[in-house]
Amino acid sequence: MRLHKYIVRISFLACFILSNLVSFSQVKYSTDSSYISVLSHLDKNNQRVFQYSKVDSTINHFQNYFPRNTNGNYGLSSAPLYINYQAKALGFNLYQAPYDNDMIRADHVQYYKTKGPFASLTGIAGSKQEQAFKLLFSNSFKNKLNITLAFNRYGSLGFYNRQQTFTNNLATSSNYTSKNGRVGYYAYFLFNKVKHQENGGISNDSLFLNDVSVNKNLLPVNLSNAKREVRFTSVDFNPWFRLNKTEDSSTVLSHFVDYNINYSGNFSKYVDNGISTDNFYNLNYLDTVSTLDSTHWRTITNGLNYTLKINPLDAKVQLGFKNEINQLYQHMDSTFMNNSVNAGFFINDKNYNGFAKVNYIVNGSNQNDYSVEINNRYTKNILYNLFRSPMIANFNVQFEKRHPDFIFNTWNSNHFQWSNQFVPTEKIQSTLSIGTLDERFKLGVVSQTIKNFLYFNELARPEQTPLTINNLALFAKKDFLLFKHLGINLGYTYQSSSYEAIVSVPNHVANGALYYQGNLFKKALQLQIGFNAQYFSEFYGYAYMPATNLYYVQTQKTVGNYPFIDFFLTARIKPVRFFIKIDHVTQGMLGNNYTLTPGYLQNDRAFKFGLNWLFFD
């Protein structure tokens, strides 16, 4: 009865919003495809230029606003499920915090140029006090100075004991180019704060597996009074200056210098006031009553680059130097320093973007680490009658050698302490893909060869294997619209590793959607209604260790082999989109073991509602 009332209330609210939005036709809505231009921080570093970014006028996948979290609630730690091509910057690194879904990192920063103000507001509400708010605002002044603000705030109580989360992300970016194009800058500020309870997983899930309708508050958890907080802060300022006074169609060579300074301050804290009664940890090095583990680390980098622009070729050659100072406190103070050099060759023209670049650490704690990366991207209007979108081909390859993250060699905390001498890891990775610009079709492969691979073993302690590990991922995606109204979205990924005991990801991942799409009220209302599905094949999912905030391998319990199915209704009226969603609608109908991390069950059936509004004035 309560379920029926909830659906009626949400449906009434949606109808009320729709009826009011239809009468709000005077709201300005831009259809200018050149209204917004975007350049990511990663592309800026690769000498690419601003690209027009068409205002999103679709409702495809709007209801899938967060990736699935393996620990069962948004804002919690989440284990990797995919083999991905990922090129990380060289230098000191403490550890890779498992919050890829919940943090805005430097590679995610975007710089904007707009023809006027632009804002996007998103609000989401759901079961178990789930609330999310997202803001994006950008404005360019006199087409020279842009200021952009992005803010996310969300949290949820969770379906199981001690799963409450709070997440805050703040990102501001700015870019400026003088009227004569001789001087300018790029800058950003990032702040990420993640707070959540740690429950250590369900201590005995047999009660749940035998009866899916059991009250989740009756399921005992391993940790009764533990929590974690992680904060990442970063400030980056990158002014540039053209040495030659003028640059026009007759200029063959242009000379630029740029200076980059970055400050990063980070903090991680784990508090557990129940260790004396929970008996979850085998060892207590510092305190047998409570745990208060905290780590502070900060980094200051200074870099200077010279760039030679070869105008007839749309090419650039860059040479640079960077100094890095790192300070770490974890029951003791440590300082690490690196000096590195870099060089690159970059080409950007109408149909081709590519680069080859080298980074090498000359001296310091990460001495002799290096990275060589080659990237090629080609765009062409081939098969346009079939896909109705330009085709894009990508080929990337990277060779790297890097020292282990600090956490692998040295760690001092209440429950884990170690001192190791692991050698650097060597990796060759590549990716090849072809797809459409609108991302409705994509086909590709990722390949990795890793020597001296580092991981956390079944005791949740670091280990290095002398074996050479080969990883492979094949992926394909295609969206269809049949008979003008029947939508079908299909996605499939195959993954394999030569040593699946330590690189444990599902061999098969399938995503799909089946829905009706139509246009109502003289095409003023765009509507989709249907089902989403996601499936991970059976695998030995990584176990989670709350004390270190990291995942480790285990071969005792398999997870996966369960389809997650959602019902959704999504609609759009010009600048406004909204959705109604029943997440995990088939709960209890297709089995009980819906787990992706041992001991951490996915959410139960949940009702969710979301609204997004775009503003251009």
N, C-alpha and C positions, 0 to 999 in steps of 0.2 A: 504494500500500500504506500509506504514511504517512497519507494522507488518510482511509483506512478506519479506521485505528487511532485517529485523532483523534476521529472521529464516535463510535466505540464507547466511548471513555473519557468523553466528555461525556454520552452517553446513560446510561451506568452511574452517573455522578455525579448526574444528574437523578433517576433512579429511587431512588437511595439517599436523596436529600433528600426526595422525595415520601413514601417509606415512613416516614421519621422524623417528618415533619410531620403525617401522619395520626394518629400516636400522641400528638401534642402538642396535643390538643384542649382541654386545660385552660388554654391561653393566653387571657388576657382579650381580647375583641374587642368594641368598642362599635358598636352599630347605631343609637345615638341621633343623629338628624340635626341636633340642636342642640349636640352635644358640642364642636364647633369653630366659632368665628366669626372672620371674617377681614376686614381692612380694608387695602387697599394704600396705600402712601405717596401715590400719585397721587390716589386717591379721597379720602384724608384732606385733601389740599390743596384738593380740590373740595367739601369740606364734606359728604361722604357719611358714612354710618354703617356700623357693623359688620354684616356679613351672615353668616347661617349658611352653612357650607361643608360639604356632605355628604362623609363619608369615602369616598374613591374605592374602590368595591367592584368595579370592572370591570377587565378586562385589555386593553381596546381600546387599541391603539397603544403599549403598554408597551415593545415591542421597539424602537420608534423613539425612542431616548433622546437622540439628538443630531441637530440639523438637518444637512443635507449641507454640508460645507465645500468651497468652490470650489478651494482650493489643495491638497486631497487628503488632509489628516490633521487630526484634532481638535486644537484648540489653535493652529493656524496662522491667519494672516490669512485673511479670507474676504470676497469681493466681494458687493455687494448683487445679489439676483436678482429682487426684487419692488418694485413701486411701492406704497408704504405711506403711510397717513396717520400723521404723526408730529408732535406738537406739542412743541417743545423750549423750555426756559426761556431767557429773554433774558439777555444779559450776555456777558462775555468768554469765548471758547472758543479753545483752541489749535488742536485739530483733532479730527475724529471718528475715533478709533482703530477699525480694522476688526475688532473682536472682539465683535460683538453676541452671538455664540453662546457666548462664553467668559467674560463678565464679568457680575457682579451690579451693576446700576446703581441709582440712587436710585429710579427708577420701578418697579423690581422688588421693592423692599423691601415686606414685609408685616408688619402688626401682628396679633397673635392674641389671642383670649380663649378659654380652654378650661375645661371642667368638671373637668379632671384632667390628668395628664401625657399627652403625646402625643409619639411619636418615630417617625421613618421612616428606616430604614437600607437603602441600596442598594449592592450590589457588582457590578461588571461586569469580565469578563476576555475577552480575544480575541487574535487573531493579532498578530504583531509587537509583543509585549509590551504590548499595550493593557491598561491597568488603570484603573478608575474607582471612586471611593468617594464617596457622597453621604450626608449626615446632615442631618436636620431634627429639632429637639427644641423643644418648647414646653410651658410650664406656667404656670398662673395660681394665684396665692396669694390665698386668701380672696376670689376673684372680683374683685380690685381691681388687683393688680400682676401683670403678665405679663412673662416673660423668654423670648425665642426665640433659638435658635442654628441657623444653617445653615452647612454646610461642604461644599465640593466639592474633591476632589483627583483629577486624572487626567492621564494621559500616554500616549504611544505612540511607538514607534520609527519607524513609517511604512514604506511599501513601497518607497520610493525613497531614493536617497542623500541624507543630511543633511536628514531630515525630523523629527527627534526633537523632542518637545514635552513641556512640564511646565506644568500649570495649577493654581493654588490660588485658591479663593474662600472668603472668610469673611464672614458677615453676621450681626450680632446686632441684635435690635430689642427694645424694651421700651415698654410703655405702662402708665399708672397713672391711676385715677380714685378720688378720695376717696369715703368712704361717703356723704357728703351731696352728691356730684357737683359740688362747687364748685371744686375744684382738681385738676390732673392734668398729665400730660406725655406726649409721644411722643419717642422717641430711637432712633437707630440708629448702628451702626459698620460700615463696609464696608472690606474689603481684597481687592484683586484683584492677582494676580501671574501674568504670562504670560511664559514663557521658551521659546524655540524656535530651532532652527537655521534659517538662510536658505540655500537652495540656488540661488536665482535661476531656477529652472525647468530642465527638461531642455534641454541645448544643441542636441541633434540628435535629434528623435523619429522620424526615418525608419526607423531600425533597429527600433523597437518597432512602428510601424505596419505593417511588412512581416512581422513575426513576433511575435505576442502572447505567445508562450511564452518569449521571451528573458529571461535572468537580469536582473532589474532593477538589480542592482549593476553591470552592464556599461553602463548608460545614463549618459553623462556629464552633469554638471550645470554650471551657469554659475559658481557660487560654491563654493570649496573650503574656506573657513574663515571663515564669517560667522555671526553669531547676533544675536538681538534679545531684549531684556528690557523689559517694560512693567509699571509698578506704579501702581495707582490706590488711594488711601486717602481715606476720607471719614468725618467724625464730625458728627452732627447732633443737636441738643437743642432741643426745642420745648415749654416749659412754658406752661400756660394757666390763667386764673383767671376765675371768674364774679364780676362786681361785685355783683349783687344777692344777698342772703343766702340767699333761698329760691327754689325753682322747683317749682311744682306745677301741677295742672290749671287753676287759676284765674289763673296767671301769663300775661299777654299778651306782655310784652316781657322778654327777658333780655339782659344785656350781658356780653360777654367781651372780654378782652385776652389776647393771646399774644405771646411773644417767641421768635424763632427765630435760633439761631446755628449756623453751619456752617463747618467747616474741611475743606478738600480739598487734599491733597498728592499730586502726581503726578510720575512719572519715566519717561523713555523713553531707552533706550540701544541704539545699534547699533555692533557691533564687527566689523571685517572685516580679518583679518590676511593676506589673500591677494590684495590688489588689484594687487600688482606682477606677479603671474603669471597671474591670471585674465583681466585686461584686459576686464572686464565694463563698467566705467564709462569714459565718454569724458573726463571732467574730474576732476582732483584739485586742489582749492583749497588745502588745508592740509597734506597729507602724501601722499607718493607711495608709501610703504611699507605703511602700515596706516591704517585708519580707526577713530577713536573719537569718535563723535558722541553727545552726551548732551544732554537737555533736562530741566530741572526747572521746574515751575510749581506755584504754590499759590494758593488762594483762601480768603478769609475773608469771610463775609457775616453781616450783622446785620439782622434785620427785626422790625418791630413792627406788629401788626394789631389793629384794633378790629372786633368782630363784634356786630351787632344781630340777635338771634334773635326772629322773629315767630312765636310758638308756634301760634296758631290756623291759620296758613297752612303750617306746617312749612317756613318760609322763613328765609333768613339774608341779611343785607347786610354786606359786609366792605369796609373801607378799610385800606390799609396803606402802609408805607414800608420800603425796603430799601437798605442801603449795601453795596457790594461792593468789596473791595480785592484786586488780583491782582498777583503778583510772578512774573516769568519770568526764567530764566537760560538763555541759549544763546550762549556766547562773549561775552556782555554781559548786564548787568542792565537790566530794564525793569519799570516799575510802571504799572498801569492801575487806574483807579477809576471806578465808576459809582454813581449815586444814582437810584433808580427808585420810582415810586408804582404802586399797584394798587387796583382796585376790582372787586367782584363781587356778583352776585345769584344765590342758590342756592335750589333747591326740592327737597325730598325727602319724598315720601309713599309710600303703599303700592304704587302702580302706576307712579309717575312720578318720575324723577330728571332734573334739568336745571340748567344754569347758563349765565350770561353773564358773562364777566370780561374785564378790560382791564388790560394792563401797559404802562407807558411809562417809558423811561429819560430822566430830566430833564436830567442833565448827566453828563459823563464821556467816556471813549473811545468808547463806543457811544451817544452822545447822539442822541436822536430815534428810536431803535429802538422799535417798538411791536408788540404782539400783541393781537388781539381774537379771542376764541373763544366759540362758542355750542355747547352740547352738550345733546342731548335723548335720553332713554332711557325707553321705555314698555314695561311688562310686562303681559300679559293672557292669561288662560286661554281663548284662542280656538283652534279646530281641535284641541282636546285629544284627541278620539277618534282623530284621524289621527296626531298626533305623540307623544302620551302625555307631553307636556312643555309648560310655559307658553311662549308666544311672546314674543320680545323684538324691538322695533324701535329702531334707533339712527339719529340724524341729527346729525352734527358738521360744523361749518364754522369755518375759521380764516383770519384775515387778518393778515399780519405783514410787517414790514420789519426787517431786521437787517444789521449790518455783517458783512463776511466773517470767517470764522475767521482767526486770526492767521497760520496757515501760508500762506494765499493771498497776503498782502501782503508778509510779511517772512520770510525763511528764510536761515540761515547754517549750512552743513555742509560736509563735505569734498568732496562730489560735486555738491551743488546750492546755489546762492545766487541770491537775487532780492530785489528791492524794487519793489513795485507800489503803485498807488493805486486799487484797485478800489472801486467804489461799492457801497452796500448793495443786497442782493437783496430783491425784493418777491415775496411768494407768497400765493396764495389756494388753499386746499385744502379739500375736503369729502369726506365719506363717508356713505353711506346703506346700511343693512343691515337684514335681517329674518332671524330664526332662532329656534331653540329654546334654552331655558335649558341643556339638556344638551349643546348644540353638535353634535348629530347631524344638524342641518339648518341651512344658512346660505346666504344669497344677498345680494349687495351690489355696490356700485360705489365706486371711489375716483377723484376728479378733482383735478387740480392745474394751476394756471396760474402760471408762474414768469417773472419779468422780471429781467434782469441775472444770469442763471444762471452759477455758477462751477463749473469742472471742471478736470481736468488733461489737457492735450492729448497728442498722440502723441509729444511729446518729454518727457513726464512733468513738464511745467512748468505752472503755473496759468494759466488763461485765462478771460476773461469774455465771454460773447456778448451782443450787444445785442438779439438776437431774443427774442420771447416764446415760451416753450415750454409746450405743453399735453400733459399726461400723463393717461392713462386706464387704469384696471384694473377688470375685471369678474370676480367670483368666485362660485363656487357649490360647495356641498358637501352630500352626502346619504349617510347610512349606512342600509343595509337589513339586515334579517334575514328571509330567506324560508324557509318550511317549517320554522320553529323552529330550523334548524341551518345554513343556508347564509348566510354573512355576506358582504356586498358594501359596500365603502366607496368612494365616488367623489368626486373633487375636481377642479375645473378652474378655471384663471385665464387670462383674456385680458388682455394688456397692449399698449399702444401709446404712442408718443411722436411729436409733430410734428417732432422732430429726433433721429432714432434714431442719428445719427452721434455724439452726445455723451451721450444717455440710452439706453444699450444694455442692454436686458433682453430675455429671451425673450418672443416674442409669445404663445406657448402653453405653459402648464405644466399637466401632468396628474398626478394622484396616484390610486392605487387599491389595493384589497386584495380578494382573494378567498380565503375561508377556511371551514373547517368549525368550528362551535361546538357544544359539547355539555357536559352535566353528568354526571359519573360518580360512583361510590361513593355512591349515594343523595344526589346533588347536593352532595356535600362537595367535589368537585373540578370546577372550571370550566376548560374547555380550548378553545383555538383552535389550528388548524393550517392553514397556507396560504401565500399569496404576497403580498408588497407590490410595487408598481411605481411608478416615478417617471420622468417624461419632460419634458425641456426642449427646445423647438424650436430650430432652428439660429439663432445670433445671433453678433455680434461681441463676444465676452466681454471684459470689462475686463482689461488687462494689469496686472501687479503690479510695483511698484518697491520693492525691499527697503530702499534707503537712506532713503526717506521714509516707508515703512510705509503707502503709499497706492496706490490704483488709478488708472489713466489709460486714456483711450480708445485704441483701435487698430482699424484697418480692414484688416488683412492676413490674419488667420486667423479662421475661424468655428469655433465650438464648439457643443456641444449635438447635437440630433438623434440621441439615443442613449437607449434605455430601461434604467434601472437596476432590476433585479429581485432581490428577496430572498426566501428561504424562512425561515419562522419557525414555532416551536411555543411557545405561551404558555399558562401554567396558573396557577391560583390556588386555594389552600386557606385560606379565611378571611383571616387577616392576612398571608399569605405569597403573593407572586407570583414566578414565575421565567420565563425565556425561554431558548430555544436558537435561534440565528439563523445562517443562512449568508448573509452579506452579499455582494451582487453575484454571485449564484449562476450567472448566465449569462455570466460573463466569457469572452470569446473566441468566443462563439456568435453574437453579434449585431453584430459589428464590433469595431474596435480603438480608435477614436478617442473614448474616454470622458473628455473634457476639458470643464471649465467655465471655467477660466482658461488662456489660452495658455501652454504649456510645463509645466503642472501637471496630471498625470493623476490621476484618481480611484483609489481603492484597488482592489486585486485582490480575488479571492474570499477571504473571511475568515470564520472561525468565531468566534462570540461566545456568551457565556453570562452571564446576569444574574439577580440575586436581590434582591427587595425585601421587607422585613419591617416591619410596623406594630406598635407597642407602645402599650398604654394603661394600663400600670401601672409 
